[in-house]
Amino acid sequence: MPPADAPAAERPAHAAGRPVLEVRGVAVHFGGVSALTDVSLSVAAGSVTGLIGPNGAGKTTLFNVVSGLQAPNSGTVTFEGRDLARMPPHRRARLGIARTFQRLELFGTLTAEDNVRVGLESSIRWWQWRRLRASFPWAHDVSGDGARAAGSRVVSLADRLLAGVGLAGHEDQQSSAMPTGNARMVELARALAMQPKLLLLDEPGSGLDEHESEALGTLLLQLAADGMAVLLVEHDMELVMRVCDRVHVLDFGHVVASGSPDEIRADPRVQTAYLGAPSGGARPPGGGR
Amino acid sequence: MSQFLEFTVLGLILGSVYAISATGLVVTYTTSGVFNFAHGAVGMIAAYGYWELVTHHVPGALAMVLVVLVAAPVFGVFIEWLLMRRLLGDTGERPVMVTLGLLAILIGLALVLFGENRGDTLSPLVNGTIRILGVGVTAQDLVIAGSAAAIAAALRVLFHSFRLGVALRAVVDDPELLATAGASPVAMSRTGWVLGSVLAALAGVLLAQQQQTSLDTYTLALLVVSGFAAAVFGRLRSVPLTYAGGLVLGLAVVYFGSYAQPHLGTLGPDLSAALPMIFLFAALIALPSVRLRAVGRLSTLRPPRVATGWESLIAAGAFCLVALACSMTLTGTVAGGTSSFGVILDHTMAYGIVGLSLVLLVGYAGQVSLCQFAFMGIGAFLMGKVAGGGSLLGLLLAAVVCAALGALIALPTVRLRGLYFTLATFAFADAAYTGIFPDTRVLGQGLNVGQIVLPGLSFGSNRAVFLLLAAAFVLTALLVLAIRRSLLGRRLVALQDSPAAYATVGLNAAFTKVAVFAIAAGLAGLAGALYGTAAGTVGTSDFDIFTGVVFVLFVVVWSVRTVSGAFLAALSFAVLTHVWTNGVGLFAGAGIVLVGWTPNGILGIGPLARLVPERWIGRRHRATGDAGSLVGVVDGREGEIRAAG
């Protein structure tokens, strides 16, 4: 296990730096209100890119544009060089884009484990009879050992993913009955189950305590070290500054600043737009924990 | 030319009838977010009330005021208080179910109080005939046409020029936001129901006066159904568009009946009765797709526990023993008829399979279908026609053709919002029931389905046929439970819980919806074929659209998320339809009031719920992974998933 604060230099060279996601000149209007105006940014493989800004700055709208839930009025989104325009959300997901939601979108009546299983099994198509059959209950209950093992392997994978986000022992809990912090981790585990190339995280840290937040940071660094591209929307500045390689600041639908965490911390425009305090404090007023 | 004018005037008057009922629907929908299937039934009750008053020598005008301006508002307040308040903002299947339940209970009440129809007609409020463009028009027709236009104009002004009207329209968009703006969503919704009831009562009384036939409970209650198309034409929002849609529909029906139908002759079934539904289907297909949105609304429903494989096998075994014991009481051959106990047993099994298709569709996937009985009818038809009737091929084709037909209906409509999808299934059911089944070449009054003969097995005796149906029910129940515990079941539930998340994990929502609808249609077709073979002869009345709707209510009342719910629904439905026909609607209606309190139905309440533990029991292999092994898990996943397949 690499140390929590693995420097960027130690990451696999093949992954780092190659832009996976490119957003160019994206604009979204709701009626007369402009949610995003000419937003451009890119997210590189093997890195964590931060996206910060006050509430209503357009961060979630940008996530919706990338994942296909919102069509932009103008601009392009490309993923590994492919134009995503007109591509429905489920096809984008199959290309390797996974996301979590700021306002939880869990499968509320399923258990935590089944939430993750839906993600794990998402690559199985209806015509893949053998794989489909392995998911049927008789594979566990009444048939031979081979099928039982195949079915239980998915279960154990789901449980290991849940353990990986700190939810060991919560597998059989109904997900809508979980506290927000845990529920966010179920969403994260479900997204990871898809083995994405690009992971969009919408405020994963809210609802987590200090320890959990630190573990989340460690996890994100590990994922990036393994070559995943992570785009992180987060209000917890400590977390953002610790894990991000690059940070974009969004305000009123514009990217007002981009740079390394240190540059962002020092940028006066950012301080007025978002951080508020001129002393360069790492937390937004009243926003940190 | 003069003939054309005459048809046009007739069409406009018919259109006004549609428009009056459709604007009432739109008012209730815009102000409460609920599509009121019972709108026509409210009008029907009002018409009967008016009729009672008039026969007791109350002057017509006074009776009208009493019914429309006194009784109807009180009724609206009562309905809002009793049923609708706890459903405000509910986006699931319950609001639709509750208004369907209201429809059932009002029809049930009318049947008990007034009978199926009254021999006499209501005398019109105004008499006389006026000639317009050389066409004779009764004064009553003019009153209707005038009222339709006046109501549309008044509502348009109310909704756009008054603060109350704007607030009323806001209820459906976001009750919480409306509350923060200082208006009470409950008060607004109540106002909407009062307004809707008044319009329904007015329409009911006016239309009953206009009907040249006797007062008929079903005709009056379902008259508004033709208005659905006009309401959808106005996208359930715009009163002027709805009014225009009503007029266009009226003209289309009259022109079609006068010009096109005579040329079709006996080529096809009589489509003029089904035309409003074809219109509705077309209007629905023209609607824009619903946009996938992350709504952040978490489903907090606690579903009943799903039985494990062994549990369901043991239950199936026990069920088979009971079925075997019941079959011992059956004697005689199918051709010789069976006892009413035998009929109840057969019907329980056939309806039970339809109930299971609803568990799959409504309970797991959250799609409300009102056309399962139409698929049953098609299944019975195929069973009777293919290879001389009663063949194994017919049984298979019943399932396969219905599944294909289901996919065909679902393909253009699953992209719509849930309510519109339900309306599309209703349109199909109504078109089949009124336009296709009555044709003597289809079902007519009676189609001999024939006894089933499987290779090496003859099912001539009542006992054997019942056992065949019971076996089919048990196998279907096992299949439905197996689907629920497989990845298909997880996907169906996931899709119902969060369509947005479903898409963002890479799953195609439209495809899943079409697939589950096709499977459910196939099961209903199979049930119809078995129903037909057990009954020997089936007619159009066996697959009545209203009966089909009431059966859906039965399943929801018992518990649409469990197999036991489907069985108990089928049993109680079969018993009630034989013992107390008028009570069927009353039971469904009374039960549906309950659904406002307990979303899991009767099997979800109190002590019963403890029998079906709500907690999910896991008896699976636990992982041994520790918190630090995540990256390894992600790495290894691909290979392991492949191996799992």
Interface residues (C-beta under 8 A of the other chain):
Chain A: M1 N64 S67 G68 L69 P88 P89 H90 R91 A93 R94 I97 A98 R99 F101 Q102 R103 L104 E105 L106 F107 G108 T109 L110 T111 E113 D114 N115 R117 V118 G119 L120 E121 S122 S123 I124 W126 Q128 R130 R131 L132 A134 S135 F136 P137 W138 H140 D141 V142 A150 G151 S152 R153 V154 V155 S156 L157 A158 D159 R160 L161 L162 A163 G164 V165 G166 A168 E171 D172 Q174 S176 A177 E187 R190 A191 L192 A193 M194 Q195 A215 L219 Q222 L223 A225 D226
Chain B: L292 R293 A294 V295 G296 L298 S299 T300 L301 R302 P303 T308 G309 W310 L313 L481 A482 R485 S486 L487 L488 R490 R491 V493 A494 Q496 D497 S498 A500 A501 Y502 A503 T504 V505 G506 L507 N508 A509 F511 A515 W616 I617 G618 R620 H621 R622 A623 G625 D626 A627 G628 S629 L630 V631 V633 V634 D635 R637 E638 E640 I641 A643 A644 G645
